[in-house]
Amino acid sequence: MLGVDAGGTGSRAVVTTPGGSIVGSGSAGPGNPSLSGPAAVRAIGAAVRAALRGTDPASVRAAVVGVAGISGLAAVAEDFELQWRAIGLTCAVPIVGDAVTAFAAGSAARSGAVLIAGTGAVAALVDGIDVVRTADGWGWLLGDEGSGTWIGLQAVRAAVRGPSALAAEVMARAGVDTPGALADWAGRQPPSAFAGLCPLVCASDSPAATAIIARAASRLLGTLTDLDTSDGPVVLAGGLLTADTPVRRRVRAALGARATVAGDPALGAARLAARQAGAPLRRS
């Protein structure tokens, strides 16, 4: 079985037995086709070749590739098909959104919800290898509420409105000492700069930081509610919800036994491949 997780920062591939034991792995550069185009195809191919080192590609019975930026797939679909043949894969290689593989990385169920919060935020209802519907995921200007970028923005907004322990921390990180200078700094920053403030907020014990974290968890839970899910499983994915953050603790407490935390999404993709091949699907 071959599973791939490809995103904006890197690509990882694993080859496993039908039961889930890893027999090969490989990694390469960014694999988001919406951001990197054909370069993403080459990066994913490099990760797959590394994972297959010592394994006959023709022995791969099933494969699933999960990518961020699947909206850019159409432009490079032919490149992927040519690459699979060049590698020597003879099985079908479905390419799915990263929400699908994230869900499989946290649950052996066929369907359920995945709540992803990292730099951005989105919730998705998954059935098999299909995303049935989504909520939020509109980017930092229009949505991604409760995400790392959203949290950083709230911290800057709070800091320019009045003095607090959090305001002092934010200004120190930005290298400024007045609200006006902080406003000027904020106007020059890309979204990643605000996301970079999220760890500071998560680590702060100031009342202002605690309030922002509480609102972030509430917004994420609201996004899940907007998804209109049943009482099925919810997989938590993305850096804010897989690491031990105060946001994750609040979200897990609210969801109770419904929530599990995603593991390795490349292994999730391999488990989906096993299901496609009719092998038992299990969580490790």
N, C-alpha and C positions, 0 to 999 in steps of 0.2 A: 504494500500500500504506500502511496506517495501523498504527502500533505504539504502544502505550502502556505505560509502567511507572509504577505507582502504589503508593506506600508510606505509611508513617506520618509521614514528614516532607515529602513533596511528590509531585506527579504530573508526568510529562513525556510528551509525545506527539510523534511524528515522522511526517511523510508522505514517502514515498520512491518512486522509480521501482521497477519490478520488479527492476532490477539493483542497487538499494541506494543510489542517490544521493539525498541528502536535498533535498527541495524545500520543506519547511516544518517548523517546530517550535514548540512552545508548552509552557509550564509553568504550574502552579497549585499550590494547597495540598494538604494531606494527602488521600490517596485510599485509605486502608485502611477498607473498609466495616465491619469488626468493631469498629473504634475510633470511626469518625466517622459511620457510618450514611448517611442521605441526603446529608449534607454532602460525603461522599466522592464520591458520584455527581455532584454539582454541580462539584466540583473537577476531576474527570476530564473532564467535559463542557467546562469552561472551557479546559483544556489542549488538548483536541481542536479546539475552535473556533479557538483561536489558531494551531494547526498548519495548519488548513485555510484560513487567510486567503489569499485569492487563488486557491484551488483549489475547483472544483465538488465538493461532497460526493458527488454521484451518480457521479463518475468514480472513486471509490475502489472497487477491485475486490475487495479483501479486507482484513480487519482482525483484529488480535489484541490483547487488553488483558490485561496481566499485573498482578495485584494481590497485595499482602500482605494477609493476613486474609481469604482467600477463604471461610473458614467462615461469614462474615457475609453472603455473597452472596445467599442465599435471601430475606432480609428486604428487599433492595432490587432484586431482579431486575426487577420491573415498572418501577421508576423508571428503570433503565438502558434498557429497551426504549423507553419513552416518550421518553427523551432522545435516543437514536439517531435516532428518527423526526423529532424536532424539529430536530436538526442537519441532517438531510437525507441521512443515510447509507442506502443501499439494499441493501448487502451484509450478510451475517451477521456478527455481532460476537461471537465466542467470548471468554469471560473465563476466564483460566487462572491458576493459582498463579504467584507470582513465581519459584519454582524453575524453572519451565518456560522462562520468558523469560531467566533468568540462564544456563541451559544453552545456549540458542540464541545468547546473546551471546558465548559462548566457543568454540562448536563448530558446524560445519556438519553433524555426524552427526545422524541421526534419533534415536538413543537413546544413553544413557550416564548417568553420575552427575554430580551437582552437589553440591559441598561449600560450604556457606555459613557464614561466621563473621563476625559483626559484634558488635552488642550481644548477640545470641543466637547459637545454632549449630544447624544441622540438615543432614542429607544426604538427598538424594532421588534415586531412580532414575526417569529420564524416558524416555518413549517417545512421540514425536510431541508432541502437546499434552497428554498425560496423565502424571500422576505415578503410577507403579506402586506404589512403597512409599517409606517414609521411615524414618529413624533419628534419634533424639534430637529436638530441637525441643520439649522439654517445659517450657521456661521456666526461669528462674534458680533457682527453689526445688527443682525436681526434676531438672534436667538442664542443657542448653545448655553442655555441658562443652567447655572450650577457648575459649569465647567471650570477648568483652571484659569482660562482667560477671563471668564465672568468674575471669578473670585478676585483676581488681581485688579480688575477694573473697579469693583466695589471698594477695594481697599484704597485705591487712589481717590475715588470720589469722596469717601469718608474723610480722607486726610486733608483735602482742600477745604472741607466744611468746618473744621474745628480741631483744636489740639487734643491729642490722646496719645497713649503709649504706642498704638498702632501707627498713628500719623508720624510719629518720630521715627519709627522703624522704616516706614515706606520712604520718607524723605532721605534718611541716611542711605538707603539702598540706591535711590535715584541720584544722590550726590547734590542735593539742594537743601535749603534751610527755610524757605518760605512757601506758603500755599501758591503764590503767584508763580514762583519759579517751578514748582511742581506741575502746575497747569501747563506752563511752557514746555517742560520736559515731556509730559504726556502727549502733547500735540505732535511731537516729533517721533514717537515710538511706533514700531510695528506691533501687531497683536501679540507676537511672541514675547515682547517685553512685559506685557501685563501677565501673561501666563507664567513668566518667570518669577513673579511676585507671589504666586500661589503657595509655594513651600513656606515662605515667610509667614503668611497668614495662618497656615495649618499649624505651624510651630509656635505661634504666639498664644499666650494665655490672657491677652488683654480682653476686656469686655467687648470692644469693637470687633475684634477678630472672631470671638465666639459668636457674636450676632451674625456676622457674615457667613460663617460656616453653617449655622442653623438655617439661614435663608437658602444657602446653596443646596443643602440636603432637601429642604422643602421643595425647591424648584425641580430638582431631579425626580423626586417622588411625584410631583405634579405632572412632569413629562410622561412618567410611566402611567399615570392615571389617564392622560390624554390618549395614550395608546389604546385604551379600552380593552385591557387584557382580562382574561378570566382569572381563576385562582391557581393557575398553573405555575410552573417553575419560573423563576427570574434569575438570570445569570448576570452578575456584576462584572464589568470589564472596563478597560482603560485604567491609566495610572492612578487616578483618584480613587477608584473603587477596587483595585487589586492590591494596592499598597495599604499599609496600616495607617490610614489617615483618619482624622476626626469626621470627615465627610462619610467615609465608608462605615464608620461605627454607627453614625446616626441612621444611615439608610438601612443597614442590616437590622438594626434594632426595630425599625418601623416595619420591615418586611417579614421578620421572624424566620420561620422554617422554610418559607418559600424561596429564600435567597441563597445562592451559592456563588462562589467566586471563581471566575474563569482561570484556568491554568494556561498552558502553552497553546496558542491558537494553531500553530503548525500541527501539533498532535491532534487538536480538534478537527483539522482538515483531514488528517489521516484516518481518524475514526469515522468521519463521514464517508471517506472512500471505502472503508471496510463495510459500511452499511450498503453502499452502492453495489458492492460485490457480493452481498448476502452473508457476510461474516458477522458474528456477534459484535455489537457496539458496546463498549464499556468505557467508563472513566477510570483513569489510573490514579 
